[in-house]
Amino acid sequence: MAEARQYGDLATQLVTESRRSTATDTLLKYNDSLIRSILREQRQLEQVLQNALSDLTDPEFDGNNPSLLIYQTAILRNKRCLLAYHSHRLDRLRDLYWGSGGALPHILNDQDIRSKLSPHEVDFLKEYNSSVMDFRGEFSDELDITASITQPPKDLHVLVRVVRDCGVIQTELGTIDFKKGQRFMVRRADIEHLVVQGYLEEV
């Protein structure tokens, strides 16, 4: 015999998963199967509600049908849980984006992260990055909005050591080929995003 399940149980599982993600400070894999199950439940609820509403046209109906409230409440609760789940994931993706210094390729090339994202979340990150780059272009000479601002810099220039090869980068001093093990004195604003991404470290 199949286990009895109440309306809203699936949505509760989804919210519980979001709470677990927050508690462990990790991005869990997008739960596509659970989302689809909740959407199927939504369609069933809407059909049941529609059938219940058709009773209102029955001349013998006395106007007393508390099930209408139950179905409507279940539908709205499922919607809130779906919105909360997706809002939470978008917040985590934005944190991930800014935590990497706005390095979208670094995020999407990481197979561990990429495997946890839905195709729509990948599209969101690409569009978000495009919007940030457009905004950043308007202030490129005065301000780098992708740079870390956790602590004010002590010096304009900083000595860095290359931890991982990151190729040729255009800086205020010209182009520099950052190869592992080398050290450079460079303008902080030019390389701060590389420090955040883990390519360079301050000496």
PyMOL commands that set and color helices and strands:
alter all, ss='L'
color gray80, all
select helices_A, chain A and resi 9-24+32-57+67-99+104-108+111-114+119-137+188-197
alter helices_A, ss='H'
color red, helices_A
select strands_A, chain A and resi 157-162+167-171+174-178+183-187+200-202
alter strands_A, ss='S'
color yellow, strands_A
deselect
rebuild
show_as cartoon
